[in-house]
Amino acid sequence: MKLKNSILPAMLLFGAAALSSCEKNERESVEPAFEQGKISHVLADSAEVTTYNFAGSQIAQVNHFNPKSGELETYEQYTRDNKGKLVKLSTYLGNSKTLLTEQQFVYNQKGDLAKTNTAYYAGGQLEYTSFATFSYSDHKLKSKTVYEGTDQDSTTSRVKSYYEYEVLPNGNYSQEKQFVIDETGEPKLYSTTTYSYDSHENPFHDFAEPGSISSPNNVISYATLVHSTNKTYTVSYAYKYNEHGKAISMTTKGAKGKSETLTFGYGS
C-alpha cells in the first residue's frame, strides 16, 4: 500500500497493515459542519488530519497533516489521461516536495487495471522498485500478485506475495487471503481476513484507487487470522450518520479495547 499516511485503512485498502489500528490511542469525537457533496476533510479530535482536493468529480490531491502541529506531512498527487483514468500517483514529503513514491498504472483492453509499477525514493534517490499484476472476474478484482523488481519476465524479478479475494454480488469484498513466498520459493498462506458491512454508502468508494479492494458499503468489522500463530485479530467500526445516511464519524475499536474516532466533513 505504498508510503501513505492513510488513516482510513478499512474503508479503502483492507489487509494485514490495518492491524496497526489496534494500537492507536483513544480520542474524542468532534463533529464537523456538514454540507451535501463529496468528502472534503477528516478530523481527529479537533485537528484536521486529511483533506481532499478534487478536479471536477475526480480526486486530484490528498493532503495529510500532523494532528499536533498542523504541518503538512505528506501528500499524494493524481495524474490522469484524457479519458480520466489514473495513470500516475506520486507521494511527496510535506512542504519540501521531496518525492517518496511514484506509481504508474497500466490498463488492459477491457479497461481494468492490469499492472502497477512503483518506485520508492530516499533523499531524492531511487531506492527500490516493485510491481503488481491483477486479475478479474466480471471487472471485480480476484487476485493481486506483488513482485520485487521492474519486469515480470526479468530473471532479477521475483514474486514476494499474492492476494486472493472473494466478492459478494453487491460488490463488497467479503474475504482476503494473503500468501507470502518463503525461502524455498513456495507460497504459504499467511493470513485470512473476513469483512462485514452495513448498508450505508462508503463516502470514499467513488474515488478509490484502481487495484484497491474498495467496497460500496462501510465495513463494520474485520477479523484477520494469522495462520502461523493461529491468532485472530478483530477490529470493529461504529458510525454516526446524518439524516441523509452519510457517515459523519467513525469510531475504531481494536482487539485491546482502545478506540479512535474520526469525523468527516463534506463540501459542496
C-alpha positions in Angstrom: 0.0 0.0 0.0 2.9 2.4 -0.6 4.3 5.0 1.8 1.0 6.6 2.6 -0.2 8.2 5.8 -3.7 6.8 5.3 -5.9 7.0 8.3 -8.8 5.1 6.8 -7.4 1.6 6.0 -10.6 -0.3 6.5 -12.7 1.9 4.2 -10.3 1.9 1.3 -7.4 -0.6 1.5 -8.0 -3.7 3.6 -5.3 -6.1 4.6 -2.7 -7.0 7.3 -1.4 -3.5 7.5 -4.7 -2.4 9.1 -3.8 -4.4 12.2 -1.8 -1.4 13.5 -5.1 0.3 14.3 -5.3 -2.0 17.4 -2.6 0.1 19.0 -4.0 3.6 18.4 -4.7 5.9 21.4 -8.3 6.8 22.4 -9.6 10.1 21.0 -12.8 12.1 21.4 -15.2 12.8 18.6 -15.7 16.4 17.3 -18.4 16.6 14.6 -17.6 19.0 11.7 -20.2 21.1 9.9 -21.9 19.1 7.2 -22.8 20.1 3.7 -24.0 17.9 0.9 -21.3 16.8 -1.5 -18.1 14.9 -1.6 -16.0 14.3 1.5 -13.5 17.1 1.9 -11.7 16.6 5.2 -11.2 14.3 8.1 -10.6 15.3 11.7 -9.1 13.5 14.7 -10.1 15.3 17.9 -10.4 18.9 16.6 -7.4 18.6 14.4 -7.7 18.4 10.6 -5.6 15.4 9.6 -6.6 14.8 5.9 -8.0 17.0 3.2 -9.2 16.1 -0.3 -8.9 18.2 -3.4 -11.0 17.5 -6.5 -10.8 18.4 -10.2 -14.4 18.3 -11.2 -15.7 14.9 -9.9 -12.3 13.3 -9.6 -9.8 13.3 -6.8 -6.7 15.4 -7.6 -4.7 15.5 -4.4 -4.9 14.2 -0.8 -3.1 16.0 2.0 -2.0 14.5 5.3 -1.3 16.8 8.3 0.3 16.2 11.7 -2.6 16.3 14.2 -0.4 18.1 16.8 1.5 20.7 14.8 -0.9 21.1 11.9 2.1 20.8 9.5 1.7 19.1 6.1 3.4 15.7 6.5 2.8 14.1 3.1 0.5 14.5 0.1 -0.4 12.5 -3.0 -1.0 13.9 -6.5 -3.1 12.1 -9.1 -2.3 12.3 -12.8 -5.0 11.2 -15.3 -5.2 10.6 -19.1 -7.7 12.3 -21.4 -10.3 9.7 -20.5 -10.0 10.4 -16.8 -8.1 7.2 -15.9 -5.5 7.4 -13.2 -2.1 6.9 -14.8 0.3 8.1 -12.1 0.2 8.6 -8.4 3.0 10.5 -6.7 3.6 10.8 -3.0 5.6 13.7 -1.6 7.1 14.7 1.7 5.3 17.7 3.2 6.4 21.2 2.2 9.8 20.1 1.0 8.1 18.4 -2.0 10.6 15.6 -1.9 9.4 12.6 -3.9 8.8 9.5 -1.8 7.0 7.1 -4.2 5.8 7.2 -7.8 3.3 4.6 -9.1 2.4 4.0 -12.7 -1.0 2.4 -13.7 -1.4 0.2 -16.8 -4.8 -1.0 -18.1 -5.9 -3.9 -20.2 -8.3 -3.7 -23.2 -11.3 -4.1 -21.0 -10.4 -1.1 -19.0 -9.4 -3.0 -15.9 -6.1 -2.3 -14.1 -3.5 -4.8 -15.4 -0.3 -3.7 -13.7 1.2 -1.1 -11.4 4.9 -0.1 -11.3 6.1 1.5 -8.1 9.4 3.3 -7.4 10.4 4.2 -3.9 12.8 7.1 -3.2 15.0 8.1 -0.3 16.7 11.5 -0.2 15.7 12.0 -3.8 17.4 8.8 -5.0 15.7 5.7 -6.3 16.0 3.0 -3.6 13.6 0.2 -4.5 11.2 -0.9 -7.3 8.3 -3.3 -7.3 5.3 -4.0 -9.4 2.0 -5.8 -9.1 -0.3 -7.6 -11.6 -4.1 -8.0 -11.2 -6.8 -10.5 -12.4 -10.6 -10.0 -12.6 -13.9 -11.7 -12.9 -16.6 -9.6 -14.4 -14.5 -6.5 -13.6 -14.2 -7.4 -10.0 -10.8 -7.9 -8.6 -10.0 -11.6 -7.9 -6.2 -11.6 -7.3 -3.2 -9.4 -7.0 0.5 -10.6 -7.3 3.3 -8.4 -5.9 6.8 -8.6 -7.4 10.2 -7.2 -6.5 11.8 -5.6 -9.5 10.6 -3.9 -12.6 9.8 -6.6 -15.2 7.8 -9.7 -14.8 9.9 -11.5 -17.4 13.2 -10.5 -15.9 15.4 -13.0 -14.1 16.0 -10.4 -11.4 12.3 -10.1 -10.5 10.6 -12.4 -8.0 7.2 -12.9 -6.5 7.0 -11.6 -2.9 3.4 -12.2 -2.1 -0.1 -12.5 -3.7 -3.7 -12.0 -2.6 -6.9 -13.7 -3.4 -10.3 -12.0 -3.0 -13.9 -13.1 -2.7 -16.6 -10.6 -3.7 -20.3 -10.5 -2.8 -22.9 -9.9 -5.5 -23.3 -6.3 -4.3 -19.6 -5.6 -4.8 -18.5 -5.7 -1.2 -15.3 -7.7 -0.6 -16.0 -10.5 1.9 -12.6 -12.1 2.2 -8.9 -11.6 1.5 -6.2 -14.3 1.6 -2.6 -13.2 1.7 0.1 -15.6 0.6 3.9 -15.0 1.1 6.7 -16.7 -0.7 9.1 -18.5 1.7 12.9 -19.0 1.2 12.3 -22.1 -0.9 10.1 -20.2 -3.3 6.9 -21.9 -2.2 3.7 -19.9 -1.3 2.5 -20.0 2.3 -0.9 -18.9 3.4 -0.1 -16.0 5.8 -3.5 -14.6 6.7 -7.2 -14.8 6.0 -9.3 -11.7 6.6 -13.1 -11.6 6.6 -15.2 -8.4 6.4 -18.7 -7.4 7.5 -20.6 -4.3 6.3 -23.5 -2.1 7.0 -26.0 -0.9 4.3 -24.7 2.7 4.1 -22.7 4.3 1.4 -18.9 4.3 1.8 -18.0 8.0 1.1 -14.5 7.1 -0.2 -15.6 4.4 -2.6 -16.1 6.6 -5.7 -12.5 7.8 -5.7 -10.7 4.6 -4.5 -7.6 3.9 -6.5 -7.6 1.2 -9.1 -6.5 -2.1 -7.7 -7.7 -1.4 -4.2 -10.4 -3.5 -2.8 -12.8 -0.7 -2.0 -16.4 -1.7 -1.2 -19.5 0.3 -1.8 -20.7 -0.1 1.8 -19.0 0.8 5.1 -17.1 -2.0 6.8 -18.3 -2.6 10.4 -15.8 -5.2 11.4 -13.0 -7.4 10.1 -11.2 -10.4 11.6 -7.7 -11.4 10.5 -6.5 -14.9 11.2 -2.6 -15.2 11.1 -2.1 -18.8 10.3 1.5 -19.2 11.6 0.3 -18.3 15.2 -3.3 -19.3 14.9 -4.3 -15.9 16.4 -7.2 -13.8 15.2 -7.2 -10.0 15.4 -10.5 -8.3 15.3 -11.3 -4.6 14.6 -14.8 -3.1 14.7 -16.1 0.2 13.4 -19.1 2.2 14.6 -20.6 5.1 12.6 -22.8 8.1 13.1 -24.9 9.2 10.2 -26.7 12.3 9.2 -30.3 12.5 8.1 -29.2 11.7 4.5 -27.5 8.4 5.6 -23.9 9.7 5.1 -21.3 8.9 7.7 -20.2 11.9 9.8 -18.0 10.0 12.2 -16.3 6.6 12.5 -15.0 5.1 15.8 -12.5 2.3 15.5 -12.2 -0.3 18.3 -9.3 -2.7 18.2 -8.5 -6.0 19.9 -7.1 -4.4 23.0 -10.1 -2.2 23.6 -8.6 1.1 22.6 -10.5 3.3 20.2 -10.1 6.2 17.9 -12.8 8.5 16.5 -12.5 10.3 13.2 -15.1 12.8 11.9 -15.8 13.6 8.3 -16.6 16.9 6.7 -18.2 17.3 3.2 -18.0 20.1 0.6 -20.5 21.3 -1.9 
